[in-house]
Amino acid sequence: MTKILTPKIAALAVVAALAFSAADSARADDRCERGALGIGDFSGQTVTIAGPWEGQDEKLVNSVFECFEKSTGAAVEYAGSGEFEQLIVTDIKSGSAPNIATFPQPGLAADLAAEGSLVPLENDSADWMRDNYGAGQSWVDLGTYADENGNSQFFAFAYKVDLKSLVWYKPEAFEDAGYEVPDTMEELVALSDQIVADGGVPWCIGIESGGATGWPATDWMEDIMLRTTSPENYDRWVSNDLAFNSPEVIKAMEIFGSFAKNDAYVAGGASSVASTFFGDSPRGLFTTPPQCFMHRQASFIPSFFPNKGEELASGEADFFYFPPFASMGELGNPVLGAGTLWAITKESEATHGLFRFLREPVAHEIWMSQSGFLTPHLGVDLGAYANDSLRKQGEILSGADTFRFDASDLMPGPIGAGAFWREMTAFTQGQGTRATADNIQAAWDEIK
């Protein structure tokens, strides 16, 4: 089912660009010299690309394209729009599709593949990604869809990833209190209990976001699902083959409730969760004394810190990986995130050449060296990241055993951006676990 750009994704697309200050230009690299990459000479050819990036991010992606142009002689014309998902459908239907579309949501790409509007990538592309990306099979699965004949093919190449499985904290506050960063979920719960015993509050949690209120709660749920059941069950949950009121989902919801509905765990008490703006929530980390010690949120959240993320450079703030359960060791180290999937909507020799270029470490390192870019590419130089924070996030991403895309972004709009947000908000306000799960499942049943 086609899903349009939701308020949640639109909001995150804006704030993600603010997370770190960008360098004015990419670092010079002799790998971009004419013919150095050996991917072909495409002089006189133009590759047109449509995507969601505007402003600073558009400048950054164009710095990557400049390397491809210099190396191959091709020209690249990129057009960015905040209404990309609506525009790409219109362009395809009108016969004016670009060569490449960069999708922030896999669902739309899958729909277009099923309609015959996407071109499969080169035959070795899936094998290359499986071997060269951390949690490679996860990325292959994310970009594999049924074509118009019902045959599964690899259509979409993941490039530029966002990381969500992070817990933010203030190192000085931890050090003063004698706390250590936990390695397991059991240790995280024990730390939370210790903070309460010491007279503190472990968590700041806020899920208010205007018309998108509730989405941070769905992110918590998704991260917990990946830590309590198999990746296959997560996929079944996304498609509703695993019902919302199944034992696996109920369990994850109850674990989330043990954090968010616990007055002792949440700054302001559980009743404040639904009314606290998600961007204001982490500010409690930086008060004296701290209103809270931890905040679970994605990689973009430093743009909402009091000094707009300067806390990372100064060491005033840091983060750690939202840990797995030791008792569920067979699930490894899962990561929740999002990102863009690049697909061919009108093929040409140079277009296939650009996808070969995206395999090259330099195509990732140029953006890595500037700002706001993460990659699971195992062949890149992690030292190319612009700062220690991005480098650390890149290590978490490349070291993941499993990657899964944000579930609510994959679900049909009436669920992922409707019932799921709405009912999780009611859950934090006191609604029971069973009622919450049953209500979301009832909404699913209505659209089947």
N, C-alpha and C positions, 0 to 999 in steps of 0.2 A: 504494500500500500504506500503510495506517495505521501511523504510527510513534508510540509512546508517549513520554512525557517521559523522556529519557535522563539518566543521572547527570551527564553533561557539562552539559546545559542546566540541570538543576536546580542544579548548583553555580554556574554563571555567573549565574543569576537571583538567587541569594543575594548573591554578591559584587558584582554590578553596582550594587546599591543602596548599597554602601559607598564607591563610588569618589569621591564628592564630598559634602561636607556640604551639607545643604539649608537653604534659608531657611524660616522658619516659615509663611509664607503667600505667595501670589502677589502680584505688584505690582498696585496699583490700576490699573484701565484703564477709561476711559469708553466704550471700544468695546463693553463688555459691557452697557451700559445698555439698557433695554427697547426693542427694535425697532431698535437702532443697526446691527445687522448685516444687517437686511433679509432674513432667511432664513425668516421665518414666525412666526406666533403659535400656540403649541401649548399654551395654557393648559388645564389639566385632564388632559393626557396624561402618561404615565409611560414612560420608556425604560429597560428593564432591560438590563444589560450584565454579561457574565461574562468574566473574564480571569485572568491569572497573577499580577497584582501584589498584594502584601500589604504590611503594615507601612508604612514611609515612602513607598514608591512608590504605595501605595493612596491615601495622603493627597495626593500630588502629582497623580495623575490626577483625583482628586475636585476639586482646585482648578481644573482645566480645565473639568470638568462644571459647576461653579458659574457660570462665565461663560455657558455655554449656557443654563442654567436662568434666569439673570437676564435674558438677552436675549430668550428665547422664551416664558417662563412655564411651560415643561415641567419635570417632575421627572425626575431620573436616579437610578436605584438600581444601584449597582455591587457585585458580589460577586466577591472575589478568592480564589484557591485555588492552592496549590502542586500540586494534582492536577487542574488545570483541564482538561487534555486528556481525561482519563478521564471527568470529570464532564460535560463538554459533550456527549459521545456519549450518555451515559446520559440526560441531560435531553432531548435531541432524540428519542431512541427512546421516551421515556415521554410525549412530547407536552407537556413543560414547558420548552421552549427559551426562553432570553431573547431579547430583540430583537436583540442584538448579541453576537457572540463575538469575542474578540481573541486570535488564534492566534500563538504563538511559533514555530510550524513550518508552512510552507506545505503540506506533504504531507497533513496531516490535513484542512486546508481543501479541498484538491483532492478528497480522498476524499468528503467530505460534499457537495461540489458535484455530483459524479458520481452521488450517491445522491438528488439532488433536495432536499437539506436546506438549501441556501443560496439566497438571493434575489439576482439580479443587481443591481448598483448602477445608478444613474440613467444614462441613455443617454450623457450627455456626460462621464461620470466618467473614462473611459479617456483621452479627448482632453485633459481638464483636467490629468490627472497627467502625460501626455506633454509638455505644454507648460510645466508649472509645477514639476516636480521635476528636479533635476540627474540626468543619465542617465535621463531620463523613461521611455524605452521599456523599460529594464530593469525598472522598477517596474511598468509595465503588464503585462509578460510574467509577472512574479512573481505577480500577482494574477489572471491569466487562466487559467481551467480549463474543461474539457469538462463540460457539464451532463449530465443523465440521458439526453438524446437524442444526446449526442456532439457538440453544438455548442459552440464556444468562446465564453465570455462573461466579462466583467470582474466578478469577484465580491469582490475583497479590496483594501482601501485600506491602504497602508503608512503607519504612524504610530508614531513612536518607534523609532529605528534605533540599532544598535550597530556600532561601527567596529573592524575587526580589523587593517587594513593599516598598522600602526604599529611603529616602532622607537624604543625608549626609550634615553636616554643622559643622561650628566651633563655639562652644558655646561662646567663648570669643568675637568673632566678633558680634554675635547676641546681647550679653549683652552690649557691647560698643555702639551699635547703637540703643539699646532699643527695639529690635525685640523679639517677642514671637513665640514659635513653634505653627503653625496653626493646628487646629483640623478638619477643613473641606477644601474642594477644593476651595470653595469661599474665605476662609481666606487665602489660599495659593496664590491665584491670587491677592488678596488685598495686601498681604505682598510683592509680586513681584513688584506690582505697586508702593508701598511705597518706596522700595529700589531704584527704578528708580527715583522717585521724590526727593530722598535724594542724588542723584548724583552717586549711585552705580549701579552695575550690578547683578541681582539676580541669574543667572544660568550659570554654565559651562556645555556645552553639546558637546560631541565628539563622532562620530560614525564610524571613520576610523578603520578598522581592517583587512587590507590586503585583501585577497580573501573573507573574511567574512564581508566586510564593509557594514554597514547598520543595523546589528543586534541590536545595542542599540536602534535604532529608532523603530524597531518592538516591543521591550520590552515596550517602552513608549506607543505605540498603544494598546498593550494587556492590560496594566494596566488601560488605559483610557476606553477601551471597558468594562471592568469589573465594571467601575464606572458610566457608562452611559446607559447600557442596561442589560438585564437579563442574568444570567448564562446560561440559555437555549439558548439564542441568541448567546452567546459566543461559545457554542458547535456547533451550526448550522453554525457559521462563520468558525470554524475550518474545518468542513466537506464540506464547500461551499454550504450548503443548504441555507445559508444567503450569498448572493453574496457580493463580495468586493465593488461593486459600489451601495450597498443598502444604504438607508438613515442613518441607524444605524452606519455603518462603515465610511461613509462620515463625520458624526458628530464627531466621535472619531478622525479622521484624522485632521479635522479642529481645534479641541482643541489642538492636538499635535502641529500643525502649529502655534497656537497662542503663544506657548512657543518657539519652535525651529526656526521659521521663523521671529521672532521679533528681530530686531537689538538691541533694547533697553534692551532686556531680556538676551541676550547671550554674554558672554565674547568673544571678537573678532568679534562680529557681526554674523548674520545668515550665512554669506558666509563661516565662518570658521568651521561650524558644520561638514560638510562632510570630511574635510581634517584634522581634529584634531583626533589623536589617542585616542581611548576611555580610555586607561590606563593613558595617560597624562592629560586628561581633569580635573580630580578632584584636580590637583596640584594648580589650581587657588584659592582654598579655603585657602591655607596656605601662600600666599604671603602677603607682607605688603606694602600698604594696600591690602585687598583681591581683587583679580580680579573678584571673584564671591562669593556669599553667600550660594549657594545650588547646590547639584549635585545628580540627581536621578540615582541610580545604585544598583545592587544586593549586597548580603552580602559578596561577595568575594573582593570587590573593595579596602579595606584597604591595600591589598598587593601591590597596586600601589601608595599608598601615599608616600610622600618623605621619611619617616622613616619606610616604610614597615609595617604599621599598629600599630607601637608603639604609635601613636597619640591617639589611643583608650584607652590604659592603662593609659596614662598620663592625659586624659581628654581634650586633645587639639582638638579632633574630637568626634562627636557623630552623631546620626541619629534619624529620626522620621519616623513614618508610613506615606507612601504616602496616603493622606487622601481621603475619599469619598466626594461626593457632598452632602451637606445637603438637597438640593432640590430633591435628589434621595434616600431619606432615606430608602425606601423599599428595596434597594439593600444591606443594612447593611454594614459590613466591609469586603470587599473581599480582598483576597491575591493572588498574582501571584507568581509562583515559579516553581521549578523543583525538581528532586529527583530520587531515584531508586525504582523500583518495583520488588519484589522478587517473583518468580514463580517456580513451580515444573516441571522439565523436565524429571525426572525419579524418581518415588516415592518409598519410603521405610518407614518402621515404624519410624526409627530415623529421616528421613526427615520431616515427619509430626510433630514429636516431636520438631524439631528446629523451626517450625513455631509457635508452642505453646509457645516456649521460647521467641520468638520475641514479644509476647504480654506482657511479664513481664517487669515491670519498670526497673529492673536491666539491661536488655538487651539494654536499651537506656541510662541509667545513666552511664554505664561504658564508653561509647564513649563521652557522654556529658561532663564528668569530665576531658576530655583530650583536644580535639580541633575539630573545623570545623564540628560539628554535631548539627542539629536541629531536633526536633520531635514534632508532634502535639498530642502525647500521653498525655491525661489529667491526668493520674495517676502518672506521674513522679514527682520527687522532683525538682522543678525549681532551688533550691539551689545547685543541682549537677552540673550545668553548670560551666565550667572552669573559666568564667569571666563574668562581668556585661554586656558586649556587647552581648554575646551569650544568656545570660539569658533574656535580653530585647527582642531579636529577637524571642526567644522561646515563650515569652508571646504574642507577636504579632501573631505568627503562631497559637498557641493554642486558641487564642481569636477570630480567624477569623470566620465569618459566612459562607463564601464560599472560597474554594481553587480551583484554576484552574491552570493547567499545561501550561507552555509556548506554545502559539499557534503555533508559527513558527516551533517548534520542533515536533508538531503533524501533521502538513501539509505535503503533499508530497514534496520530496526534490526539484523538479523544482519550487515549490512555496515558501515553508518556507525558503529554503536556496538558493533561486534563485530570482524569480520575486519580492517577498516581500522585500528582502534586497535591490535589485537593484532599484526598483521603489521608495522606501522610501528614498534612498540616493538622487535620482533625485528630489524628493519632497523637501528635505531640500535645494537643489540647485536652487529652484525656479519653478520647475514644478508644474502645477496646481493640485488642489485636485481631480477634476473630471478626468483629464487625468491620474493621478497616479492610482486611483481606477479602471478606465477602463482598463488600461494596465495590472494590476494584474489579473483582471477578465478574460481578454482575454487569459492570460497564463493558467489559470484554464481551460478555455473552450477547449484549445488545448489538454489537457491531459485526458479529459473525454472520 
